Amino acid sequence: MKIYTIHDRVAKCYLPLFLARNDDEATRMWIVSLPEMFRLQDYSLYSIGTFDDEHGEISGFVKELVAHGDAVEVDSIRRAVQ
């Protein structure tokens, strides 16, 4: 599993961590969790490591940009999960 966080550029902070199997799943989780009125361009999704759920170990610790909010096709993601 990969570990993700979302950066809020307005609040200048990172939101609580969450786990997903891959970047596509994390992006979908991020988008469907936000109300439609949110300004997605204020947020960015980052992968920050991995969690081995068999051994209970966290590794990686390299922050990698997965997606900027203004580059995500929100409508297609929301339609796919409805």
PDB file of N, CA, C and O in Angstrom:
ATOM      1  N   MET A   1       0.856  -1.179   0.000  1.00  0.00           N
ATOM      2  CA  MET A   1       0.000   0.000   0.000  1.00  0.00           C
ATOM      3  C   MET A   1       0.903   1.245   0.000  1.00  0.00           C
ATOM      4  O   MET A   1       1.990   1.252   0.578  1.00  0.00           O
ATOM      5  N   LYS A   2       0.417   2.276  -0.659  1.00  0.00           N
ATOM      6  CA  LYS A   2       1.160   3.533  -0.665  1.00  0.00           C
ATOM      7  C   LYS A   2       0.499   4.503   0.320  1.00  0.00           C
ATOM      8  O   LYS A   2      -0.701   4.427   0.581  1.00  0.00           O
ATOM      9  N   ILE A   3       1.300   5.400   0.850  1.00  0.00           N
ATOM     10  CA  ILE A   3       0.834   6.408   1.806  1.00  0.00           C
ATOM     11  C   ILE A   3       0.721   7.736   1.063  1.00  0.00           C
ATOM     12  O   ILE A   3       1.634   8.141   0.342  1.00  0.00           O
ATOM     13  N   TYR A   4      -0.411   8.401   1.251  1.00  0.00           N
ATOM     14  CA  TYR A   4      -0.679   9.660   0.552  1.00  0.00           C
ATOM     15  C   TYR A   4      -1.066  10.759   1.527  1.00  0.00           C
ATOM     16  O   TYR A   4      -1.529  10.504   2.639  1.00  0.00           O
ATOM     17  N   THR A   5      -0.863  11.995   1.074  1.00  0.00           N
ATOM     18  CA  THR A   5      -1.353  13.170   1.777  1.00  0.00           C
ATOM     19  C   THR A   5      -1.748  14.211   0.740  1.00  0.00           C
ATOM     20  O   THR A   5      -1.304  14.161  -0.407  1.00  0.00           O
ATOM     21  N   ILE A   6      -2.573  15.137   1.148  1.00  0.00           N
ATOM     22  CA  ILE A   6      -3.017  16.222   0.273  1.00  0.00           C
ATOM     23  C   ILE A   6      -2.497  17.525   0.841  1.00  0.00           C
ATOM     24  O   ILE A   6      -2.637  17.794   2.034  1.00  0.00           O
ATOM     25  N   HIS A   7      -1.897  18.333  -0.018  1.00  0.00           N
ATOM     26  CA  HIS A   7      -1.408  19.647   0.413  1.00  0.00           C
ATOM     27  C   HIS A   7      -2.442  20.700   0.075  1.00  0.00           C
ATOM     28  O   HIS A   7      -2.928  20.769  -1.054  1.00  0.00           O
ATOM     29  N   ASP A   8      -2.775  21.518   1.058  1.00  0.00           N
ATOM     30  CA  ASP A   8      -3.698  22.642   0.888  1.00  0.00           C
ATOM     31  C   ASP A   8      -2.844  23.899   0.787  1.00  0.00           C
ATOM     32  O   ASP A   8      -2.263  24.337   1.780  1.00  0.00           O
ATOM     33  N   ARG A   9      -2.765  24.479  -0.405  1.00  0.00           N
ATOM     34  CA  ARG A   9      -1.869  25.629  -0.582  1.00  0.00           C
ATOM     35  C   ARG A   9      -2.400  26.889   0.099  1.00  0.00           C
ATOM     36  O   ARG A   9      -1.614  27.784   0.413  1.00  0.00           O
ATOM     37  N   VAL A  10      -3.691  26.985   0.335  1.00  0.00           N
ATOM     38  CA  VAL A  10      -4.252  28.156   1.009  1.00  0.00           C
ATOM     39  C   VAL A  10      -3.962  28.100   2.507  1.00  0.00           C
ATOM     40  O   VAL A  10      -3.508  29.080   3.096  1.00  0.00           O
ATOM     41  N   ALA A  11      -4.225  26.953   3.113  1.00  0.00           N
ATOM     42  CA  ALA A  11      -3.959  26.771   4.553  1.00  0.00           C
ATOM     43  C   ALA A  11      -2.477  26.544   4.824  1.00  0.00           C
ATOM     44  O   ALA A  11      -2.027  26.646   5.965  1.00  0.00           O
ATOM     45  N   LYS A  12      -1.709  26.232   3.756  1.00  0.00           N
ATOM     46  CA  LYS A  12      -0.277  25.967   3.866  1.00  0.00           C
ATOM     47  C   LYS A  12       0.009  24.817   4.834  1.00  0.00           C
ATOM     48  O   LYS A  12       0.851  24.914   5.726  1.00  0.00           O
ATOM     49  N   CYS A  13      -0.738  23.709   4.616  1.00  0.00           N
ATOM     50  CA  CYS A  13      -0.520  22.530   5.455  1.00  0.00           C
ATOM     51  C   CYS A  13      -0.873  21.267   4.672  1.00  0.00           C
ATOM     52  O   CYS A  13      -1.519  21.313   3.625  1.00  0.00           O
ATOM     53  N   TYR A  14      -0.427  20.150   5.218  1.00  0.00           N
ATOM     54  CA  TYR A  14      -0.749  18.843   4.648  1.00  0.00           C
ATOM     55  C   TYR A  14      -1.870  18.227   5.471  1.00  0.00           C
ATOM     56  O   TYR A  14      -1.885  18.339   6.696  1.00  0.00           O
ATOM     57  N   LEU A  15      -2.806  17.578   4.789  1.00  0.00           N
ATOM     58  CA  LEU A  15      -3.954  16.962   5.437  1.00  0.00           C
ATOM     59  C   LEU A  15      -3.587  15.562   5.933  1.00  0.00           C
ATOM     60  O   LEU A  15      -2.525  15.049   5.580  1.00  0.00           O
ATOM     61  N   PRO A  16      -4.449  14.929   6.750  1.00  0.00           N
ATOM     62  CA  PRO A  16      -4.135  13.609   7.309  1.00  0.00           C
ATOM     63  C   PRO A  16      -3.806  12.572   6.232  1.00  0.00           C
ATOM     64  O   PRO A  16      -4.323  12.616   5.116  1.00  0.00           O
ATOM     65  N   LEU A  17      -2.948  11.661   6.597  1.00  0.00           N
ATOM     66  CA  LEU A  17      -2.490  10.606   5.695  1.00  0.00           C
ATOM     67  C   LEU A  17      -3.602   9.607   5.401  1.00  0.00           C
ATOM     68  O   LEU A  17      -4.516   9.417   6.204  1.00  0.00           O
ATOM     69  N   PHE A  18      -3.507   8.969   4.228  1.00  0.00           N
ATOM     70  CA  PHE A  18      -4.410   7.866   3.900  1.00  0.00           C
ATOM     71  C   PHE A  18      -3.670   6.864   3.028  1.00  0.00           C
ATOM     72  O   PHE A  18      -2.635   7.186   2.444  1.00  0.00           O
ATOM     73  N   LEU A  19      -4.198   5.652   2.941  1.00  0.00           N
ATOM     74  CA  LEU A  19      -3.567   4.569   2.187  1.00  0.00           C
ATOM     75  C   LEU A  19      -4.372   4.244   0.940  1.00  0.00           C
ATOM     76  O   LEU A  19      -5.600   4.341   0.940  1.00  0.00           O
ATOM     77  N   ALA A  20      -3.673   3.855  -0.126  1.00  0.00           N
ATOM     78  CA  ALA A  20      -4.313   3.377  -1.349  1.00  0.00           C
ATOM     79  C   ALA A  20      -3.345   2.418  -2.044  1.00  0.00           C
ATOM     80  O   ALA A  20      -2.140   2.446  -1.793  1.00  0.00           O
ATOM     81  N   ARG A  21      -3.888   1.572  -2.922  1.00  0.00           N
ATOM     82  CA  ARG A  21      -3.051   0.595  -3.621  1.00  0.00           C
ATOM     83  C   ARG A  21      -2.190   1.223  -4.715  1.00  0.00           C
ATOM     84  O   ARG A  21      -1.104   0.726  -5.012  1.00  0.00           O
ATOM     85  N   ASN A  22      -2.674   2.319  -5.317  1.00  0.00           N
ATOM     86  CA  ASN A  22      -1.919   2.957  -6.400  1.00  0.00           C
ATOM     87  C   ASN A  22      -2.374   4.408  -6.568  1.00  0.00           C
ATOM     88  O   ASN A  22      -3.318   4.853  -5.915  1.00  0.00           O
ATOM     89  N   ASP A  23      -1.697   5.132  -7.445  1.00  0.00           N
ATOM     90  CA  ASP A  23      -1.990   6.556  -7.634  1.00  0.00           C
ATOM     91  C   ASP A  23      -3.398   6.803  -8.162  1.00  0.00           C
ATOM     92  O   ASP A  23      -4.049   7.767  -7.760  1.00  0.00           O
ATOM     93  N   ASP A  24      -3.871   5.944  -9.056  1.00  0.00           N
ATOM     94  CA  ASP A  24      -5.220   6.126  -9.602  1.00  0.00           C
ATOM     95  C   ASP A  24      -6.283   5.979  -8.517  1.00  0.00           C
ATOM     96  O   ASP A  24      -7.227   6.766  -8.455  1.00  0.00           O
ATOM     97  N   GLU A  25      -6.125   4.967  -7.664  1.00  0.00           N
ATOM     98  CA  GLU A  25      -7.080   4.789  -6.573  1.00  0.00           C
ATOM     99  C   GLU A  25      -7.026   5.971  -5.605  1.00  0.00           C
ATOM    100  O   GLU A  25      -8.065   6.439  -5.141  1.00  0.00           O
ATOM    101  N   ALA A  26      -5.828   6.451  -5.302  1.00  0.00           N
ATOM    102  CA  ALA A  26      -5.682   7.594  -4.394  1.00  0.00           C
ATOM    103  C   ALA A  26      -6.326   8.844  -4.975  1.00  0.00           C
ATOM    104  O   ALA A  26      -6.987   9.596  -4.259  1.00  0.00           O
ATOM    105  N   THR A  27      -6.136   9.066  -6.274  1.00  0.00           N
ATOM    106  CA  THR A  27      -6.743  10.229  -6.929  1.00  0.00           C
ATOM    107  C   THR A  27      -8.261  10.135  -6.852  1.00  0.00           C
ATOM    108  O   THR A  27      -8.929  11.121  -6.539  1.00  0.00           O
ATOM    109  N   ARG A  28      -8.806   8.966  -7.134  1.00  0.00           N
ATOM    110  CA  ARG A  28     -10.260   8.781  -7.052  1.00  0.00           C
ATOM    111  C   ARG A  28     -10.763   9.020  -5.636  1.00  0.00           C
ATOM    112  O   ARG A  28     -11.768   9.705  -5.448  1.00  0.00           O
ATOM    113  N   MET A  29     -10.080   8.466  -4.636  1.00  0.00           N
ATOM    114  CA  MET A  29     -10.490   8.658  -3.241  1.00  0.00           C
ATOM    115  C   MET A  29     -10.492  10.142  -2.888  1.00  0.00           C
ATOM    116  O   MET A  29     -11.409  10.625  -2.223  1.00  0.00           O
ATOM    117  N   TRP A  30      -9.477  10.854  -3.328  1.00  0.00           N
ATOM    118  CA  TRP A  30      -9.340  12.278  -3.065  1.00  0.00           C
ATOM    119  C   TRP A  30     -10.492  13.056  -3.688  1.00  0.00           C
ATOM    120  O   TRP A  30     -11.121  13.872  -3.013  1.00  0.00           O
ATOM    121  N   ILE A  31     -10.775  12.819  -4.955  1.00  0.00           N
ATOM    122  CA  ILE A  31     -11.790  13.582  -5.669  1.00  0.00           C
ATOM    123  C   ILE A  31     -13.192  13.314  -5.122  1.00  0.00           C
ATOM    124  O   ILE A  31     -13.949  14.254  -4.881  1.00  0.00           O
ATOM    125  N   VAL A  32     -13.539  12.057  -4.926  1.00  0.00           N
ATOM    126  CA  VAL A  32     -14.904  11.759  -4.484  1.00  0.00           C
ATOM    127  C   VAL A  32     -15.142  12.162  -3.032  1.00  0.00           C
ATOM    128  O   VAL A  32     -16.291  12.249  -2.600  1.00  0.00           O
ATOM    129  N   SER A  33     -14.081  12.408  -2.278  1.00  0.00           N
ATOM    130  CA  SER A  33     -14.266  12.813  -0.881  1.00  0.00           C
ATOM    131  C   SER A  33     -14.541  14.308  -0.730  1.00  0.00           C
ATOM    132  O   SER A  33     -14.972  14.750   0.335  1.00  0.00           O
ATOM    133  N   LEU A  34     -14.297  15.088  -1.780  1.00  0.00           N
ATOM    134  CA  LEU A  34     -14.474  16.542  -1.709  1.00  0.00           C
ATOM    135  C   LEU A  34     -15.848  16.963  -2.212  1.00  0.00           C
ATOM    136  O   LEU A  34     -16.317  16.455  -3.231  1.00  0.00           O
ATOM    137  N   PRO A  35     -16.488  17.875  -1.518  1.00  0.00           N
ATOM    138  CA  PRO A  35     -17.732  18.450  -2.056  1.00  0.00           C
ATOM    139  C   PRO A  35     -17.433  19.185  -3.367  1.00  0.00           C
ATOM    140  O   PRO A  35     -16.319  19.672  -3.563  1.00  0.00           O
ATOM    141  N   GLU A  36     -18.402  19.264  -4.245  1.00  0.00           N
ATOM    142  CA  GLU A  36     -18.182  19.889  -5.560  1.00  0.00           C
ATOM    143  C   GLU A  36     -17.802  21.358  -5.470  1.00  0.00           C
ATOM    144  O   GLU A  36     -17.199  21.894  -6.400  1.00  0.00           O
ATOM    145  N   MET A  37     -18.138  22.014  -4.376  1.00  0.00           N
ATOM    146  CA  MET A  37     -17.842  23.447  -4.267  1.00  0.00           C
ATOM    147  C   MET A  37     -16.377  23.724  -3.929  1.00  0.00           C
ATOM    148  O   MET A  37     -15.952  24.878  -3.989  1.00  0.00           O
ATOM    149  N   PHE A  38     -15.593  22.704  -3.576  1.00  0.00           N
ATOM    150  CA  PHE A  38     -14.198  22.932  -3.241  1.00  0.00           C
ATOM    151  C   PHE A  38     -13.428  23.410  -4.451  1.00  0.00           C
ATOM    152  O   PHE A  38     -13.690  22.991  -5.579  1.00  0.00           O
ATOM    153  N   ARG A  39     -12.483  24.286  -4.208  1.00  0.00           N
ATOM    154  CA  ARG A  39     -11.604  24.779  -5.268  1.00  0.00           C
ATOM    155  C   ARG A  39     -10.446  23.799  -5.395  1.00  0.00           C
ATOM    156  O   ARG A  39      -9.437  23.930  -4.703  1.00  0.00           O
ATOM    157  N   LEU A  40     -10.591  22.832  -6.266  1.00  0.00           N
ATOM    158  CA  LEU A  40      -9.617  21.758  -6.404  1.00  0.00           C
ATOM    159  C   LEU A  40      -8.221  22.283  -6.736  1.00  0.00           C
ATOM    160  O   LEU A  40      -7.220  21.656  -6.390  1.00  0.00           O
ATOM    161  N   GLN A  41      -8.160  23.423  -7.400  1.00  0.00           N
ATOM    162  CA  GLN A  41      -6.855  23.983  -7.771  1.00  0.00           C
ATOM    163  C   GLN A  41      -6.026  24.397  -6.546  1.00  0.00           C
ATOM    164  O   GLN A  41      -4.833  24.674  -6.673  1.00  0.00           O
ATOM    165  N   ASP A  42      -6.649  24.441  -5.370  1.00  0.00           N
ATOM    166  CA  ASP A  42      -5.921  24.785  -4.149  1.00  0.00           C
ATOM    167  C   ASP A  42      -5.235  23.582  -3.515  1.00  0.00           C
ATOM    168  O   ASP A  42      -4.568  23.723  -2.490  1.00  0.00           O
ATOM    169  N   TYR A  43      -5.389  22.410  -4.104  1.00  0.00           N
ATOM    170  CA  TYR A  43      -4.896  21.179  -3.504  1.00  0.00           C
ATOM    171  C   TYR A  43      -3.984  20.401  -4.450  1.00  0.00           C
ATOM    172  O   TYR A  43      -4.116  20.481  -5.671  1.00  0.00           O
ATOM    173  N   SER A  44      -3.060  19.648  -3.860  1.00  0.00           N
ATOM    174  CA  SER A  44      -2.203  18.734  -4.610  1.00  0.00           C
ATOM    175  C   SER A  44      -2.093  17.435  -3.839  1.00  0.00           C
ATOM    176  O   SER A  44      -2.059  17.433  -2.608  1.00  0.00           O
ATOM    177  N   LEU A  45      -2.036  16.328  -4.569  1.00  0.00           N
ATOM    178  CA  LEU A  45      -1.938  14.997  -3.980  1.00  0.00           C
ATOM    179  C   LEU A  45      -0.497  14.520  -4.057  1.00  0.00           C
ATOM    180  O   LEU A  45       0.138  14.596  -5.109  1.00  0.00           O
ATOM    181  N   TYR A  46       0.019  14.023  -2.919  1.00  0.00           N
ATOM    182  CA  TYR A  46       1.389  13.525  -2.850  1.00  0.00           C
ATOM    183  C   TYR A  46       1.424  12.102  -2.315  1.00  0.00           C
ATOM    184  O   TYR A  46       0.650  11.735  -1.432  1.00  0.00           O
ATOM    185  N   SER A  47       2.331  11.314  -2.864  1.00  0.00           N
ATOM    186  CA  SER A  47       2.683  10.013  -2.294  1.00  0.00           C
ATOM    187  C   SER A  47       3.907  10.256  -1.419  1.00  0.00           C
ATOM    188  O   SER A  47       4.845  10.931  -1.844  1.00  0.00           O
ATOM    189  N   ILE A  48       3.911   9.719  -0.217  1.00  0.00           N
ATOM    190  CA  ILE A  48       5.040   9.995   0.676  1.00  0.00           C
ATOM    191  C   ILE A  48       5.726   8.742   1.215  1.00  0.00           C
ATOM    192  O   ILE A  48       6.611   8.846   2.065  1.00  0.00           O
ATOM    193  N   GLY A  49       5.338   7.568   0.742  1.00  0.00           N
ATOM    194  CA  GLY A  49       5.989   6.347   1.194  1.00  0.00           C
ATOM    195  C   GLY A  49       5.118   5.136   0.973  1.00  0.00           C
ATOM    196  O   GLY A  49       4.086   5.210   0.307  1.00  0.00           O
ATOM    197  N   THR A  50       5.535   4.026   1.532  1.00  0.00           N
ATOM    198  CA  THR A  50       4.773   2.789   1.413  1.00  0.00           C
ATOM    199  C   THR A  50       4.587   2.154   2.788  1.00  0.00           C
ATOM    200  O   THR A  50       5.385   2.351   3.704  1.00  0.00           O
ATOM    201  N   PHE A  51       3.511   1.388   2.898  1.00  0.00           N
ATOM    202  CA  PHE A  51       3.214   0.641   4.117  1.00  0.00           C
ATOM    203  C   PHE A  51       3.085  -0.823   3.760  1.00  0.00           C
ATOM    204  O   PHE A  51       2.238  -1.198   2.949  1.00  0.00           O
ATOM    205  N   ASP A  52       3.913  -1.647   4.357  1.00  0.00           N
ATOM    206  CA  ASP A  52       3.866  -3.092   4.158  1.00  0.00           C
ATOM    207  C   ASP A  52       2.877  -3.650   5.164  1.00  0.00           C
ATOM    208  O   ASP A  52       3.191  -3.765   6.349  1.00  0.00           O
ATOM    209  N   ASP A  53       1.673  -3.999   4.697  1.00  0.00           N
ATOM    210  CA  ASP A  53       0.629  -4.442   5.623  1.00  0.00           C
ATOM    211  C   ASP A  53       0.847  -5.876   6.116  1.00  0.00           C
ATOM    212  O   ASP A  53       0.148  -6.327   7.022  1.00  0.00           O
ATOM    213  N   GLU A  54       1.794  -6.583   5.538  1.00  0.00           N
ATOM    214  CA  GLU A  54       2.110  -7.926   6.031  1.00  0.00           C
ATOM    215  C   GLU A  54       3.085  -7.868   7.211  1.00  0.00           C
ATOM    216  O   GLU A  54       2.968  -8.644   8.160  1.00  0.00           O
ATOM    217  N   HIS A  55       4.047  -6.943   7.143  1.00  0.00           N
ATOM    218  CA  HIS A  55       5.071  -6.833   8.184  1.00  0.00           C
ATOM    219  C   HIS A  55       4.906  -5.611   9.079  1.00  0.00           C
ATOM    220  O   HIS A  55       5.634  -5.461  10.061  1.00  0.00           O
ATOM    221  N   GLY A  56       3.963  -4.742   8.753  1.00  0.00           N
ATOM    222  CA  GLY A  56       3.727  -3.555   9.571  1.00  0.00           C
ATOM    223  C   GLY A  56       4.847  -2.540   9.499  1.00  0.00           C
ATOM    224  O   GLY A  56       5.137  -1.861  10.484  1.00  0.00           O
ATOM    225  N   GLU A  57       5.481  -2.430   8.340  1.00  0.00           N
ATOM    226  CA  GLU A  57       6.616  -1.524   8.196  1.00  0.00           C
ATOM    227  C   GLU A  57       6.313  -0.409   7.206  1.00  0.00           C
ATOM    228  O   GLU A  57       5.676  -0.625   6.175  1.00  0.00           O
ATOM    229  N   ILE A  58       6.780   0.776   7.539  1.00  0.00           N
ATOM    230  CA  ILE A  58       6.656   1.944   6.671  1.00  0.00           C
ATOM    231  C   ILE A  58       8.027   2.206   6.066  1.00  0.00           C
ATOM    232  O   ILE A  58       9.041   2.155   6.762  1.00  0.00           O
ATOM    233  N   SER A  59       8.052   2.488   4.753  1.00  0.00           N
ATOM    234  CA  SER A  59       9.326   2.801   4.104  1.00  0.00           C
ATOM    235  C   SER A  59       9.100   3.845   3.023  1.00  0.00           C
ATOM    236  O   SER A  59       7.970   4.260   2.763  1.00  0.00           O
ATOM    237  N   GLY A  60      10.176   4.255   2.409  1.00  0.00           N
ATOM    238  CA  GLY A  60      10.090   5.214   1.310  1.00  0.00           C
ATOM    239  C   GLY A  60      10.436   6.615   1.750  1.00  0.00           C
ATOM    240  O   GLY A  60      11.571   7.059   1.575  1.00  0.00           O
ATOM    241  N   PHE A  61       9.485   7.315   2.314  1.00  0.00           N
ATOM    242  CA  PHE A  61       9.660   8.670   2.830  1.00  0.00           C
ATOM    243  C   PHE A  61      10.185   9.666   1.808  1.00  0.00           C
ATOM    244  O   PHE A  61      10.929  10.585   2.150  1.00  0.00           O
ATOM    245  N   VAL A  62       9.793   9.479   0.557  1.00  0.00           N
ATOM    246  CA  VAL A  62      10.143  10.428  -0.489  1.00  0.00           C
ATOM    247  C   VAL A  62       8.849  11.039  -0.981  1.00  0.00           C
ATOM    248  O   VAL A  62       7.965  10.324  -1.453  1.00  0.00           O
ATOM    249  N   LYS A  63       8.724  12.360  -0.879  1.00  0.00           N
ATOM    250  CA  LYS A  63       7.497  13.036  -1.306  1.00  0.00           C
ATOM    251  C   LYS A  63       7.499  13.173  -2.820  1.00  0.00           C
ATOM    252  O   LYS A  63       8.393  13.794  -3.395  1.00  0.00           O
ATOM    253  N   GLU A  64       6.482  12.585  -3.467  1.00  0.00           N
ATOM    254  CA  GLU A  64       6.351  12.646  -4.911  1.00  0.00           C
ATOM    255  C   GLU A  64       4.980  13.210  -5.276  1.00  0.00           C
ATOM    256  O   GLU A  64       3.956  12.733  -4.787  1.00  0.00           O
ATOM    257  N   LEU A  65       4.966  14.220  -6.131  1.00  0.00           N
ATOM    258  CA  LEU A  65       3.704  14.782  -6.593  1.00  0.00           C
ATOM    259  C   LEU A  65       2.979  13.773  -7.462  1.00  0.00           C
ATOM    260  O   LEU A  65       3.556  13.242  -8.411  1.00  0.00           O
ATOM    261  N   VAL A  66       1.721  13.505  -7.149  1.00  0.00           N
ATOM    262  CA  VAL A  66       0.887  12.612  -7.952  1.00  0.00           C
ATOM    263  C   VAL A  66       0.018  13.439  -8.890  1.00  0.00           C
ATOM    264  O   VAL A  66      -0.082  13.129 -10.076  1.00  0.00           O
ATOM    265  N   ALA A  67      -0.615  14.493  -8.368  1.00  0.00           N
ATOM    266  CA  ALA A  67      -1.496  15.317  -9.204  1.00  0.00           C
ATOM    267  C   ALA A  67      -1.752  16.667  -8.556  1.00  0.00           C
ATOM    268  O   ALA A  67      -1.899  16.773  -7.338  1.00  0.00           O
ATOM    269  N   HIS A  68      -1.803  17.702  -9.399  1.00  0.00           N
ATOM    270  CA  HIS A  68      -2.292  19.013  -8.978  1.00  0.00           C
ATOM    271  C   HIS A  68      -3.798  19.006  -9.207  1.00  0.00           C
ATOM    272  O   HIS A  68      -4.284  18.415 -10.171  1.00  0.00           O
ATOM    273  N   GLY A  69      -4.522  19.656  -8.328  1.00  0.00           N
ATOM    274  CA  GLY A  69      -5.969  19.679  -8.447  1.00  0.00           C
ATOM    275  C   GLY A  69      -6.483  20.238  -9.748  1.00  0.00           C
ATOM    276  O   GLY A  69      -7.507  19.774 -10.252  1.00  0.00           O
ATOM    277  N   ASP A  70      -5.805  21.222 -10.311  1.00  0.00           N
ATOM    278  CA  ASP A  70      -6.294  21.824 -11.549  1.00  0.00           C
ATOM    279  C   ASP A  70      -6.022  20.959 -12.783  1.00  0.00           C
ATOM    280  O   ASP A  70      -6.479  21.291 -13.877  1.00  0.00           O
ATOM    281  N   ALA A  71      -5.287  19.860 -12.621  1.00  0.00           N
ATOM    282  CA  ALA A  71      -4.984  18.982 -13.750  1.00  0.00           C
ATOM    283  C   ALA A  71      -5.799  17.687 -13.725  1.00  0.00           C
ATOM    284  O   ALA A  71      -5.633  16.840 -14.602  1.00  0.00           O
ATOM    285  N   VAL A  72      -6.670  17.525 -12.737  1.00  0.00           N
ATOM    286  CA  VAL A  72      -7.441  16.298 -12.581  1.00  0.00           C
ATOM    287  C   VAL A  72      -8.775  16.432 -13.315  1.00  0.00           C
ATOM    288  O   VAL A  72      -9.442  17.462 -13.216  1.00  0.00           O
ATOM    289  N   GLU A  73      -9.157  15.396 -14.044  1.00  0.00           N
ATOM    290  CA  GLU A  73     -10.439  15.385 -14.747  1.00  0.00           C
ATOM    291  C   GLU A  73     -11.530  14.946 -13.775  1.00  0.00           C
ATOM    292  O   GLU A  73     -11.912  13.776 -13.742  1.00  0.00           O
ATOM    293  N   VAL A  74     -12.018  15.880 -12.998  1.00  0.00           N
ATOM    294  CA  VAL A  74     -12.952  15.612 -11.911  1.00  0.00           C
ATOM    295  C   VAL A  74     -14.252  14.997 -12.392  1.00  0.00           C
ATOM    296  O   VAL A  74     -14.723  14.018 -11.813  1.00  0.00           O
ATOM    297  N   ASP A  75     -14.839  15.553 -13.438  1.00  0.00           N
ATOM    298  CA  ASP A  75     -16.140  15.064 -13.898  1.00  0.00           C
ATOM    299  C   ASP A  75     -16.087  13.601 -14.320  1.00  0.00           C
ATOM    300  O   ASP A  75     -16.993  12.833 -13.997  1.00  0.00           O
ATOM    301  N   SER A  76     -15.041  13.209 -15.036  1.00  0.00           N
ATOM    302  CA  SER A  76     -14.956  11.817 -15.477  1.00  0.00           C
ATOM    303  C   SER A  76     -14.767  10.876 -14.294  1.00  0.00           C
ATOM    304  O   SER A  76     -15.293   9.763 -14.307  1.00  0.00           O
ATOM    305  N   ILE A  77     -14.035  11.294 -13.283  1.00  0.00           N
ATOM    306  CA  ILE A  77     -13.847  10.459 -12.095  1.00  0.00           C
ATOM    307  C   ILE A  77     -15.157  10.320 -11.326  1.00  0.00           C
ATOM    308  O   ILE A  77     -15.521   9.220 -10.910  1.00  0.00           O
ATOM    309  N   ARG A  78     -15.864  11.432 -11.136  1.00  0.00           N
ATOM    310  CA  ARG A  78     -17.122  11.381 -10.404  1.00  0.00           C
ATOM    311  C   ARG A  78     -18.169  10.541 -11.149  1.00  0.00           C
ATOM    312  O   ARG A  78     -18.927   9.803 -10.521  1.00  0.00           O
ATOM    313  N   ARG A  79     -18.213  10.650 -12.473  1.00  0.00           N
ATOM    314  CA  ARG A  79     -19.155   9.840 -13.254  1.00  0.00           C
ATOM    315  C   ARG A  79     -18.831   8.358 -13.145  1.00  0.00           C
ATOM    316  O   ARG A  79     -19.741   7.530 -13.098  1.00  0.00           O
ATOM    317  N   ALA A  80     -17.569   8.016 -13.104  1.00  0.00           N
ATOM    318  CA  ALA A  80     -17.140   6.616 -13.063  1.00  0.00           C
ATOM    319  C   ALA A  80     -17.549   5.932 -11.755  1.00  0.00           C
ATOM    320  O   ALA A  80     -17.762   4.720 -11.737  1.00  0.00           O
ATOM    321  N   VAL A  81     -17.660   6.683 -10.677  1.00  0.00           N
ATOM    322  CA  VAL A  81     -17.996   6.062  -9.386  1.00  0.00           C
ATOM    323  C   VAL A  81     -19.478   6.132  -9.063  1.00  0.00           C
ATOM    324  O   VAL A  81     -19.898   5.618  -8.027  1.00  0.00           O
ATOM    325  N   GLN A  82     -20.274   6.743  -9.904  1.00  0.00           N
ATOM    326  CA  GLN A  82     -21.716   6.830  -9.655  1.00  0.00           C
ATOM    327  C   GLN A  82     -22.440   5.630 -10.181  1.00  0.00           C
ATOM    328  O   GLN A  82     -23.661   5.541 -10.056  1.00  0.00           O
TER     329      GLN A  82
END
